[in-house]
Amino acid sequence: MEIIMSVAIGFLFMAAVYLMLSKSLIRIIIGTGLLSHGAHLLLLTMGGLGGNSPPVVTDGVSVSDYADPLPQALILTAIVISFAVTSFFLVLAYRSYQELGTDNMELLRGTEDYE
């Protein structure tokens, strides 16, 4: 199962880098979202996918059989942070499109001649 997750993580990182290198602002935002999803899957995979019991050790459950709650807590925090950053990026992109009329990064760059 870790091999499949590793391939999925690699694909998400590959697609994120491809989208973030484009000239469209909305594609850059989608790329950062994919990058955060890849990071979430990476944390989950590094924490281990095993464990069938809840993270409460009781009688009859061995210590190696329960799910580790730390990666799940880290991923939950990262999901909230990435949602906030993505929503901020979307509002910023919408406002810049309203003001400037384009989402092309080459046209948003500006020139030295502009006063």
N, C-alpha and C positions, 0 to 999 in steps of 0.2 A: 504494500500500500504506500510505503514511503517513496518508492520509485515513481509511482503515478503522480503523487503530490509534487515530487521534485520536477517532473516534466511540466506539470501545470504551472508551477512557480516560474520556471524558466520561460515558458510561453508568455505568461503575464508580464514578466520583466521585459521580454523582447518586444512585445506589443506596446508597452508603456514607453520604452525608449524611442521606438519608431514614431509614436504619436507626439511625444514631447519635442522631437526634432523637426516637426512640421512648422509651417508658417501661420497656420490658423490658430487663433487664440482658443477656440472651443475644443480643438483637437488636443491642445496642450493641457487643458483642464481635464479632459477624458483620460489622457495619459497619466496625469498625476493620480487620478482615481484608481486606474489599473495598477499603478505602482504601489499604492497603499494596500490594495487587495492582495497583491503578491507578497507584501511584507507581512500581512496578517496570516496568510497561509504558511509563510516561512516560520513565523513564531509558533504556529500550531504544530507544524511538522517537527521543529526542533524540540518542542516540549514532549513529543511522543504521542503517537496516536492510540496506543494501547490503553487498557483499563476499562473494565466493564462495570465496575461498581462506582457509586457516587463517592466524592472525596470525603467521606466520613468513615473513619475506621471503627468498625464494631466487631463484636465477637464473630468468628467464623470467616472473616475476610482478611486475607493476607495483605501485608503492606505493599507488595509489588502488584497487586491486582486492582487497586483503585486509580481513578483518574486524577492527574495532578491539576489542582485548581489555579496555580500561578500563571501558566500560559493563557488560560481562559480569561483571567482577570486582566492581563496585559493586552490581550486582543480586544476585549471589550472597551478598554480605555482608548486604544488606538483607533477603534472604529468611531468613537465619539469625536475624537480630535480630527480625524480625517473628514468626517461629515461637516464639521465646523469650517475647516479650511476650504473644502470644496464649495460649500455654500458661499463663503466669502469671495472665492475666485469667480464664481458664477455672477454674483452681484457686481463685482468689479468689472468683469467682461461686458455685462449688459450695459452698465453705465458708460463705459468707454465706447461701446458701439453706438449708444445714443448721442454722445457728444461728437465723436469723430466720424461715424458712418461706415466704419470698416473694422474687421477683426484680423486683417493681415498684419503680421508682425513687421514686415518690411516697411509698410506705410505708417505704422505707429512709431517707428524709430525716430522720425524727425530728421532735420538737417541742421547744419551749422549756419545756414543762411537765414534761418527763421528768427525773427526778432519779436 
